[in-house]
Amino acid sequence: MKIRYVHLNLLLLLLPIINLLLFPTPSLAQDYGEDAEKKDTPPPGLARCNGVYMSYSSGGREKLYPRTKNVTAQAWSFKATAMIVNTGTEEVKGWEMFVGYRHREIIVSATGAVSSDGDFPYDASNGTTFIGSPNTDLKTSIETAGDYTQISTNIEITGTLFGGRGTATPLPRTIKLVNDGWECPAANSKGGTMQVCCKRNPKFKAKEKKKTKFMRRRHGDLNIIYDVLQAYTSNYMAQVTIDNDSPLGRLDHWNLTWEWMRGEFIHSLRGAYSAEKNPSECLHSKAGQFYGDLDFSQVATCQKKPIIKDLPAERKDDKLLGKLPLCCKNGTLLPAHMDSSKSRAIFQLQVYKVPPDQNRTAFFPPQHWKIDGIVNPQYKCGTPIRVDATGFPDPSGLQATTYAIASWQVVCNITKPKPKAARCCVSYSAFYNDSAIPCNTCACGCGDIDTDTCNANARPLLLPPDSLH
């Protein structure tokens, strides 16, 4: 009997251990199961970086139409992901990430950032600089307790590139942080990912700058400021200031255009006028439905892409359209060293909004800005960037400063014209030669050739002189 009790006691002692082995508890399974393996581990380069970590990862590509046998001319759609993380102890204000593309990339869209060089779609053949939107600054992990939404930004990039073989997306030439005072070594590439760790230059002495809430103002050949001066529930008054800061470029009879993105329209203009005025566009729009009792025959323009022109000099004192400082110069913008009084243009516009933007704080500047003139350089304009409010002298004459409600800056730079291909060929042959010296194949261009029947790289054929008569 004693032996039976001993066996029974041993069985009772071993029973919990057997249950644990055969039927593990949910808590143990969760601690050591698949969930633990799925935890995201940071890249090794990120863990070792003490500064600003950046990476660029390709996400594959697909062949686009038209399908061509010329490999270099074949278009591909691609997706990529760029990441920038502040892993240091200093906040990065207004971060700027340069991506050195090299396969004639066209950036169609990007989430979490915009290109400081122009609107999407943007030709990034020579690279482009991404800036944060809306997260323009990168705070430190110390002051945010490691909140990744404040110390980092992920950029999902979609675009088109040309050339290459296979389905792997080629990586750019380089990535780097172009903010003043930062140095970046050559980026490392491995397995479809490029990464780099940028650090502060200890010898760099930054100039003392006034702290700003928004992005710092940039400098370009043409600087355009969009200021909101007065705000109401359904409309607001804005002022556009154009400064010609180029030492050589000038504009004659300038035309300024943009695109409204939320159904706005220009009710009135002062200091400028719209090239087209069509009330029927207003009546059949969303604005016509919302403003049912408004006389649209008196509206400046309801175009989604209005063309704004400067007033002639004789309308400077017009009570309705003129009476505005620095307006009405017949569209002439000269460099400041030539005539400072003609280097700036100003006009004002009353903008009416439509639902759901019926409140005093809803402001959305127009996008896709363009400006040109007659026989003038071509300009490429960037996207509107929110900057600190512009200050103006108080209209009462007192020594006080009045600030705009909100301000945006658009930077436009002169573009370099692309070199044109030769359109003719001249060869010289001695009169006693049996054949004329031919021009090189495709000397005058071979655009849209049939590669099955024409070889652009073939040697030119010798021709008898009488065939040239």
C-alpha positions in Angstrom: 0.0 0.0 0.0 2.8 2.4 0.8 4.4 1.7 -2.6 1.1 2.6 -4.3 0.9 5.9 -2.4 4.4 6.8 -3.3 3.7 6.2 -7.0 0.5 8.2 -6.8 2.4 11.1 -5.2 5.0 11.1 -7.8 2.4 11.1 -10.5 0.6 14.1 -9.0 3.9 16.0 -8.8 4.8 15.2 -12.5 1.3 16.0 -13.8 1.8 19.9 -14.0 5.1 19.4 -15.9 3.5 17.0 -18.3 0.6 19.5 -19.0 3.1 22.3 -19.6 5.0 20.2 -22.1 1.9 18.9 -24.0 -0.4 22.0 -23.7 1.7 25.3 -23.4 -0.2 28.2 -22.0 -1.3 31.1 -24.3 1.0 33.5 -22.4 4.1 31.3 -23.1 3.1 30.9 -26.7 2.7 34.7 -27.1 6.1 35.4 -25.5 8.1 33.0 -27.6 5.9 32.5 -30.7 5.7 34.2 -34.1 4.8 37.6 -32.7 8.2 38.0 -31.2 9.8 37.1 -34.5 7.7 39.7 -36.4 9.0 42.6 -34.4 10.6 45.1 -36.7 14.3 45.4 -36.2 16.0 48.6 -37.3 18.6 48.5 -40.0 22.1 48.0 -38.7 23.1 51.4 -40.3 20.3 53.1 -38.3 21.4 51.7 -35.0 25.0 52.8 -35.5 24.3 56.3 -36.8 24.7 59.3 -34.6 23.4 62.1 -36.8 20.9 61.9 -39.7 20.3 58.5 -41.2 18.9 58.3 -44.7 18.0 55.3 -46.9 16.6 54.6 -50.3 15.0 51.2 -51.2 13.8 50.1 -54.6 10.4 48.5 -54.8 10.4 46.9 -58.2 9.2 48.1 -61.6 6.9 47.3 -64.5 7.3 47.8 -68.2 5.1 50.5 -69.7 3.7 51.2 -73.1 4.8 51.5 -75.8 7.0 48.4 -75.8 10.2 49.1 -77.8 13.2 47.0 -78.8 15.4 49.9 -77.9 16.4 49.1 -74.3 17.4 52.7 -73.5 14.1 54.1 -74.8 11.9 51.6 -72.9 9.8 53.3 -70.1 9.3 51.6 -66.8 7.1 52.5 -63.8 8.9 52.2 -60.5 8.2 52.5 -56.8 10.7 53.3 -54.1 10.8 54.2 -50.4 13.1 56.9 -48.9 13.6 57.3 -45.2 15.2 60.1 -43.1 15.7 59.7 -39.4 17.2 62.1 -36.9 19.4 59.9 -34.7 21.4 62.7 -33.2 21.1 65.2 -30.4 20.3 68.3 -32.5 17.0 69.1 -34.1 17.1 69.4 -37.9 15.2 72.4 -39.2 13.8 72.3 -42.7 15.5 69.0 -43.8 16.4 68.7 -47.4 17.2 65.3 -48.9 18.9 65.2 -52.3 18.4 62.1 -54.5 20.8 61.9 -57.4 18.7 60.1 -60.1 20.5 59.0 -63.3 18.0 57.1 -65.5 15.9 60.0 -66.7 13.5 59.5 -63.9 10.2 61.4 -63.8 8.7 61.7 -60.3 5.0 61.4 -60.5 4.1 61.4 -56.8 5.6 61.3 -53.3 3.9 61.0 -50.0 5.4 62.8 -47.0 7.4 65.2 -49.1 7.4 67.5 -52.1 10.2 68.4 -54.5 11.7 71.8 -53.9 12.6 72.0 -57.6 9.1 71.9 -59.1 5.6 70.3 -59.2 4.8 66.7 -59.8 5.2 65.2 -62.3 8.9 66.5 -62.2 11.7 65.6 -64.6 14.4 64.5 -62.1 17.0 63.4 -64.7 19.6 65.5 -62.8 18.3 64.6 -59.4 15.9 66.4 -57.1 15.7 67.6 -53.5 12.8 66.4 -51.3 11.6 68.6 -48.5 9.1 67.6 -45.8 5.4 68.2 -46.2 3.9 68.5 -43.7 6.7 67.3 -41.4 9.4 69.9 -42.3 11.5 69.5 -39.1 13.1 66.4 -37.5 13.1 66.6 -33.7 15.4 64.5 -31.6 14.6 61.2 -30.0 15.5 62.6 -26.6 12.9 65.4 -26.6 10.2 63.2 -28.0 10.8 60.0 -26.1 11.6 58.2 -29.3 8.4 59.2 -31.2 9.1 58.1 -34.8 6.4 60.4 -36.2 8.4 63.4 -35.0 12.0 62.3 -35.6 11.6 60.6 -39.0 9.8 60.8 -42.4 9.0 58.0 -44.8 8.7 59.0 -48.5 6.7 56.7 -50.8 7.9 57.5 -54.3 6.2 56.6 -57.6 7.6 57.5 -61.0 8.9 56.5 -64.4 12.4 55.7 -65.6 14.0 54.7 -68.9 16.4 52.0 -69.7 17.8 49.0 -67.8 17.1 45.3 -67.9 15.2 43.0 -65.6 12.6 43.9 -63.0 14.9 45.4 -60.4 14.7 49.1 -60.0 18.2 50.7 -60.4 19.3 52.8 -57.5 20.2 56.5 -57.7 23.8 57.7 -57.9 23.8 59.2 -54.4 21.6 60.4 -51.5 22.7 63.1 -49.1 21.5 65.8 -46.7 22.1 69.2 -48.3 21.3 71.3 -45.2 24.1 73.8 -44.3 26.7 72.4 -41.9 26.1 68.7 -42.6 28.5 66.3 -44.3 27.6 62.9 -45.9 30.1 60.2 -47.0 29.5 58.1 -50.0 26.3 56.0 -49.6 26.5 52.3 -49.2 24.5 50.1 -51.6 23.5 46.5 -50.8 20.5 44.3 -51.9 18.5 47.1 -53.5 18.9 49.5 -50.6 21.2 52.6 -50.4 22.0 54.1 -47.0 24.1 56.8 -45.5 24.8 58.5 -42.1 25.3 62.2 -42.3 27.0 64.1 -39.4 27.5 67.7 -38.3 30.7 69.4 -39.5 32.3 70.5 -36.2 34.2 73.3 -38.1 31.0 74.8 -39.5 29.9 78.0 -37.9 26.3 78.7 -38.6 25.2 82.3 -38.9 22.8 83.5 -36.3 19.4 83.3 -37.7 16.1 84.3 -36.4 14.1 81.3 -35.2 11.1 80.6 -37.5 8.0 78.6 -37.0 7.8 77.5 -40.7 10.4 76.9 -43.4 13.0 79.6 -44.0 12.6 81.7 -47.1 14.7 80.5 -50.0 16.4 82.5 -52.8 15.9 82.2 -56.5 15.8 84.2 -59.7 12.2 85.0 -59.1 10.7 85.0 -55.6 6.9 85.1 -55.3 5.1 85.6 -52.0 1.4 84.7 -51.5 0.1 86.6 -48.4 -3.3 86.4 -46.9 -4.2 89.9 -45.7 -7.8 89.6 -44.7 -9.9 86.5 -43.8 -13.7 86.0 -43.7 -15.9 82.9 -43.5 -16.4 82.5 -47.3 -13.6 84.5 -48.8 -10.2 86.1 -48.2 -8.0 88.8 -49.6 -4.5 87.9 -50.8 -1.6 89.8 -52.1 1.0 88.5 -54.6 4.5 90.0 -54.6 6.9 89.1 -57.4 10.6 90.0 -56.9 13.2 89.8 -59.7 16.4 88.8 -57.9 18.3 87.7 -60.9 21.3 89.9 -61.8 20.7 89.3 -65.6 17.2 88.0 -66.2 14.3 90.3 -67.0 10.6 89.8 -67.9 8.5 91.8 -70.4 4.7 91.5 -70.4 4.8 88.8 -67.8 2.0 86.2 -67.6 1.4 84.5 -64.3 -0.8 81.4 -64.0 -1.6 78.8 -61.3 -4.2 76.1 -60.6 -6.9 76.2 -58.0 -7.2 72.9 -56.2 -10.4 73.3 -54.1 -12.9 75.1 -56.4 -11.9 78.7 -55.5 -12.4 81.6 -57.9 -11.1 85.2 -58.1 -13.9 87.7 -57.4 -11.9 90.8 -58.0 -8.4 92.0 -58.9 -6.4 95.2 -58.1 -3.1 95.9 -59.8 -3.6 93.2 -62.4 -6.3 91.7 -64.6 -7.4 88.3 -66.0 -6.8 87.5 -69.6 -10.1 85.7 -69.9 -13.5 86.4 -68.3 -16.3 84.0 -68.9 -19.3 84.1 -66.5 -20.7 80.9 -67.9 -17.8 79.0 -66.3 -18.9 80.3 -62.9 -22.6 79.4 -63.4 -21.9 75.8 -64.3 -19.3 75.2 -61.5 -19.6 74.3 -57.8 -19.3 77.9 -57.0 -22.3 78.7 -59.1 -24.4 76.3 -57.1 -23.2 77.6 -53.8 -23.4 81.3 -54.5 -26.8 81.2 -56.2 -27.5 85.0 -55.8 -24.1 86.3 -56.8 -23.8 88.4 -60.1 -21.1 86.4 -61.8 -20.9 89.0 -64.7 -18.9 91.2 -62.3 -16.5 88.4 -61.3 -12.9 88.7 -62.4 -12.5 85.1 -63.5 -13.8 81.6 -62.6 -11.0 79.7 -64.5 -9.3 76.9 -62.6 -6.1 78.0 -64.3 -6.4 81.8 -64.7 -3.8 83.9 -66.6 -2.9 87.0 -64.7 -1.4 90.0 -66.5 0.1 93.3 -65.2 -1.9 96.5 -65.8 -0.5 99.1 -68.3 1.1 102.2 -66.8 -1.9 104.4 -67.8 -4.2 102.5 -65.4 -2.0 103.2 -62.4 -4.4 105.7 -60.9 -7.6 103.8 -61.8 -9.9 103.9 -58.8 -11.2 100.3 -59.3 -8.1 98.5 -60.7 -5.1 100.7 -59.8 -4.1 102.8 -56.8 -1.7 100.1 -55.6 2.1 100.7 -54.9 4.5 99.0 -57.3 1.8 97.9 -59.7 1.0 98.8 -63.3 4.3 98.6 -65.2 3.0 96.9 -68.3 4.5 93.6 -67.1 8.1 94.8 -66.9 10.4 93.2 -64.3 14.0 94.4 -64.4 17.0 93.3 -62.3 17.3 95.5 -59.2 20.7 96.9 -60.2 19.2 98.2 -63.5 16.1 99.8 -61.9 15.0 99.0 -58.4 11.6 100.6 -58.9 10.8 98.0 -61.6 12.2 94.9 -59.9 9.0 94.2 -57.9 5.4 93.8 -58.9 2.4 93.6 -56.6 -1.3 92.9 -57.1 -4.2 91.9 -54.8 -7.1 89.5 -55.3 -10.3 88.6 -53.5 -10.7 84.8 -53.4 -14.0 83.1 -52.8 -14.1 79.6 -51.3 -16.6 76.8 -51.6 -17.6 74.1 -49.1 -16.1 72.4 -47.1 -13.7 75.4 -46.6 -16.3 77.8 -45.2 -14.3 79.0 -42.2 -11.9 81.8 -41.4 -8.8 79.7 -41.0 -9.1 77.5 -44.2 -6.4 78.7 -46.6 -5.1 76.6 -49.5 -2.7 78.5 -51.9 -3.0 77.6 -55.6 -0.6 75.1 -57.0 1.4 74.6 -60.3 2.7 78.1 -60.7 4.1 79.3 -64.0 5.4 82.6 -65.2 6.7 83.7 -68.6 7.2 86.7 -70.8 7.8 87.7 -74.4 11.3 86.7 -75.6 12.4 86.0 -72.1 14.2 83.2 -70.3 12.1 80.1 -69.3 11.4 79.7 -65.6 10.7 76.6 -63.6 8.7 77.3 -60.4 8.6 75.1 -57.3 5.6 74.3 -55.0 4.3 76.9 -52.5 6.1 76.5 -49.2 4.6 77.8 -46.0 6.9 80.5 -44.5 6.6 82.9 -41.6 4.1 85.6 -42.1 5.3 88.7 -44.0 5.6 91.9 -42.1 4.3 95.3 -43.5 4.7 98.8 -42.3 1.5 99.8 -40.4 -0.8 101.7 -42.7 -1.5 104.3 -39.9 2.0 105.7 -40.3 3.0 104.7 -36.8 6.3 102.8 -36.2 4.6 99.5 -36.0 4.6 96.3 -38.0 1.5 94.6 -39.3 1.8 90.9 -40.2 -0.1 88.8 -42.8 -2.4 86.1 -41.6 -0.5 83.4 -43.5 2.3 83.5 -46.1 3.6 81.1 -48.8 6.7 81.4 -51.0 7.1 80.2 -54.6 10.7 80.1 -56.0 11.2 80.2 -59.7 14.6 79.7 -61.4 15.8 80.2 -65.0 16.1 76.9 -66.8 19.0 76.0 -69.1 17.8 75.2 -72.6 18.6 71.7 -73.8 21.2 71.5 -76.6 19.5 70.9 -79.9 20.6 68.1 -82.1 22.1 69.0 -85.5 19.5 69.5 -88.2 22.0 69.4 -91.2 25.3 68.0 -92.2 28.0 69.4 -94.5 30.9 67.3 -95.9 33.7 68.3 -98.2 35.1 66.0 -100.9 37.7 66.6 -103.6 36.3 66.8 -107.1 38.5 63.9 -108.3 37.2 61.4 -105.6 35.2 58.4 -106.8 32.7 59.0 -104.1 31.4 61.8 -101.9 32.4 61.7 -98.2 29.1 60.8 -96.4 27.8 62.3 -93.2 27.6 60.0 -90.2 24.5 57.9 -89.8 21.6 59.9 -88.2 23.7 63.1 -88.4 20.4 65.0 -88.7 18.6 63.0 -86.1 16.8 59.6 -86.1 13.8 60.1 -84.0 11.1 57.4 -84.0 13.0 55.1 -86.3 12.1 51.5 -87.0 14.9 49.6 -85.3 14.0 46.5 -87.3 14.9 48.1 -90.7 17.2 50.9 -89.7 20.4 50.7 -87.7 21.4 54.0 -86.2 24.9 52.7 -85.4 25.7 51.4 -88.9 28.6 52.9 -90.9 27.5 55.5 -93.6 27.5 54.4 -97.2 29.7 55.9 -99.8 27.8 57.7 -102.6 28.8 58.5 -106.2 29.1 62.2 -106.8 26.4 62.2 -109.5 23.8 60.9 -107.0 23.9 64.2 -105.2 22.8 66.4 -108.2 
